[in-house]
Amino acid sequence: DYRAAFAAGGGEVVDRVDFSSSGGVLFADLARRLLASKPDGILLLANAVDVAMLCQHLRKLNASIPLATSEWAATEQLIEVGGRSVEGIVIAQFLDRQSTQPAFLSFRQNYLDRFGKLPGFAGVTAFDATNAVLEAIENQAPGQSLKQALLTRQTFPGTQAPVVFDAFGDASHETFLTTVKDGSFVRLQ
C-alpha cells in the first residue's frame, strides 16, 4: 500500500529489505543493506524493539538519514531501547499523547494510577474498543448480532475522538504525524 501511494505522489522506492525478527537478526548487516542504495530516507515497518535496534545501527553509519516508522513501533519501548538513535524519527499514529480532551486526560490518569505508566496506542485503542462493544451489547436488540449492533449505532464515544465504524466494520481515526523529541513522542505541527 505504501509503495503505491508513494509512487502516486512522485516518489520512488529504491529498495526493499525484508527480515524476520524470529532470531539471529544481524542489525548491522540490515543497516548496511538499507543504506546501500543511497536512499533519501528509510521507512521501517517492524516492532518497536527491531526499529530501535535498526535505528542504532543506521545512525552509526549515517547520522542524518531521515527515518520513519509505522504506529506498530510507536510504543514507549521504542524510546527506551532506541534512546538517542530514535530522536527525529517520524511516525504516523492514531494516538495524540498531548491531547487535552477531558476523556483522554481522565483515562490517562486512571491508567497511570493503576499500571504505573502512561498508556500507549494499544491501551487507548483497547479501552475505546471495549467501551464500544460494551455499549453495543447494552443497546443490542433481541436477535441482533454484536456486529449488527455496532454497525447500527456506528458512532461511539472515544477517549480522544468518536470511534466511527464504516459499513465494513472498520474504524476510522484521525492520524497524527509525530516524532521523538527529547525522549518523548510529540506531534509535528
ZIJODA-V35022 format. One line per field, one symbol per residue. phi: phi as a letter, one per 20 degrees, with the letter a starting at -180 (. if undefined). A space follows every 50 residues. Layout:
BEGIN
phi: ???
END
This chain:
BEGIN
phi: .fgfffffeneceeaccebdefqmfefffgffffegelffacdddafgff ffffggffffebfdffcbbeggeedffgffeflffegnfdcebeedfegd fgffffggffffffdmbffeffffffffffffffffffdffgneffffff fffmdcfcfdageceefeneeecfddecbeclmcfcfee
END
